[in-house]
Amino acid sequence: MGSGGADVTALPGGARAALEAVLMVLDQPASATDLAAGLNLTVAAVEELLLELQREYDGYTVKAPDMEIASNAGFTSSPRGFELRNVAGGWRIYSRAEFADVVGAFVLEGQTARLTQAALETLAVIAYRQPVSRAGVSAIRGVNVDSVVRTLTQRGLIEDTGTEPESGAVLYRTTSYFLERMGIGSVAELPQLSPHLPGLEGIEEFYDAGRM
C-alpha cells in the first residue's frame, strides 16, 4: 500500500468495494496505475481486484481453483447487465453489448444530445479511411463536410494529425475517446465492411484511384 491517504481497507467492503465505487463514476477509462494511486493501493493489488470484479460481473463468483467444481454445482451467478473492460489504455464499466438495443432505445427517448445522420456518416468515413482530409471525406460522401468535421472535433471524436504533403490539407483521424465510446482498443477492431456490403470488395482501390 502507498504512503499517506485514506486506508480504503477499513471501509465497508474494503479495497474491493472502494475500487468498485470509483469505477462506477469514471467518465473515461483509468489505468491500474492511476487507480492504485487514487486508492492508495499497490498496482499489483488493484490489477488483482480488477480481474476479480471482471469475473464477478461475467457471472463467476468463486475462486479460480474451484471453478470446475462450481460450474457443475451451481455456484456461479448470472452475468450482470454491465461488464468491466480494459479499452483504450484503461479500465471502465460499460453496459453489455447484448443490451445495446435496450440501452439505445432508452437513451434515444431521453434528452441526450446525439450525432446527426450526416455526422455519423462522416465519422464512419474518417474511421475507416484515416488519416483523411475534409476534401477526401467530401469526395466520398458527395457533400461539403466542413461544419460536420468541426462538430466531430468539438465532440472530441476526431482530431487533426498533420497535413497532406501534396496539398497541405489538414488530415483527420479518430481519437482515443472515439475508441472508448465504441468500446474497442484500436481501429483495427472495427468490423470489416466488405463481408456486409457485397460488391464493395474493390472499394479501397476505387477511392484511392479517385484521389490521384
N, C-alpha and C positions, 0 to 999 in steps of 0.2 A: 504494500500500500504506500502511496506517496506521502510526503510530509505536509502537515497543515491541512486545513479544510475540514469539513464535517465528516464524521465517521458514519458512512452510509450503512455499515453492517449493523449499527444499533437501531436503525429504523425498522418499522414493521415490514416483515418480508425480506429484510436485509438488502444486500447489494443487488441481488437479482431483481427485486421489486423496484429498487431505485433506478436501475438501468432501464427497466420496462417503462417506468414513468417518464423518463427522459425521451425514450424512443417514441412515445405516444405524442409528443409535442413538437418533434422535429419537422421543419418545413423543407429541409433538404438533407440529403444523406450526410452522415457523420462517420468519420473513420474510427476504428477501435482506439487509436491513439488519442484522438480528441475526446472520445467518450471517457477513456481512462483518466485523462487529465481533469475533466469536469467532475468526475465522481470520486476522485482521489483513490483510484484503484490502479493495480498494475495492468499493463496491456494484456498480458497472458490471462489474467483473471477475467477481464472483460471479454476477450475472444472466446473463452470457455463458456461464459454466461450467454453470449450471443448465440452460440451453437445450441445451447440448451433451450433457449427461448424459441429459436427457429424450429427445432424438433417438436417442441410442445405445440406450437401453432400448427404444425403439419399433422398433428394427431398422435405423436408419440410422447408418452408421459412417464416412461420408465428409463432407467439407465441402459446404456448400450449392451452390456453383457447379458442383461435379462430380456433383450428384445425378442429373441427367437421363441423363448417360452411365453413371454407376454403376448406376442402376436397370436398365439393359439389359445390363450387363456382369457382373452377379452380385457386385457389391462391397458389397451390403448383407447384414445378418445377420438371423436370426430374432428377433422380439421376445422380450424377457426375460419371465419369469413375474411380474415386478414392473414398476411404472411410477412415474415421478416426477410428482406432481400438485401444482398450486397451488390449494389449497382453504382456505376459512375464514381467509383472510388470510395464508397461509404455505405453505411447501413441505414435502413429506414423501413418503417412499417407501411405496407401497401395493402389495398383490398385485393383479394384473389382474382386472377384473370377469369375464373369460371363465373364470377358475379359481375362481369363488365357490363352486361346488358341491364342488369338490375340497377347497378350504381349509376350507369349512364342515364337511364330513364329518370331516376330520382334527381340527378343533378340538373338535367335539362328542364325539369319542372321548376327549378329554383331560380335564383337571381344571379347565378354565377355567370360572369362575363365569359363568352366563348368566341372562338375564332369564326369568321365568316367562311363560307364555302370557298371564296376566292383565296383567302389567306391559307386555308388548309391545302388547297391545290398547289399554291406557290411553295408552301413549306415542304410538301411532298417532293416537288421537283428539286428543290435545294438539297433535301436529304439524300436523294438518290444520285444527283449529278454534281455534288460538291467536290471541289470548290467551283462555283459558277457565278458569273456576273448577272446583273439585272437584265442586261440585253439577252443573255443566254436563256434566262428564265422566260422573258417576254417572247422569245422566238418559239419556245416550246408551248407556252400557254396561248400565244396569239393575241395577248393584250398587254397594255402597259402595267407594270407591277411595282412602280416606284413607291406608291403610297402603301401598298401591302408589305413591301420589304421594310419600310420604316416601322410599320406596326409590329412586324415579327421581331425586329431589332429591339424595339422598346419593350416587348414582352420578354426579352432575354432568350428567345428560342434560336436566333441566328446571330452571327457576328461576322465582321469583315476579317479576312485573312490574307491581307496583302492585295497586290494588283496583278492584273494580267500583263505579262511582258509585252505582248504585241500591241495592245490597245491602251493600256494604262487603266483599264476599268477595274473598279473595286470588285474583288471576289468575296463570296459569302459561303459560310459553312454553318452547320448546326452546332449548338453549344452543349456543354455538359448538362445544363438544365433541360435541354430537349431530351437527352438520354434518360434523365431522371423521370421526366413526365411520361416517357414511353416505357419506362421500366426495363431498360436494356443497358448493357455495359459498354457497347460500342456500336457504330453504324453498321458494322459487319453483321450484326444480329438482326438487322431489318429484314423482313421477309422478301424473298426473291419474287419479282413481279411476273417474269415470263411464264412460270407454270400456271398463273392465274389469268393471264391475258394471252391466249393462244394467238399466234400470228405476229407477235411482237419480239420474236427471238432476235431480230436484227436491229432493234431499236437503238442500241448503242452506236452502231455504225451509221445509222440514219442521222442521228443528231450530230455525231462527230463530223460527218460529211457536210452538214449544213453550216458548221462553224468555220469551214475552210474558206 
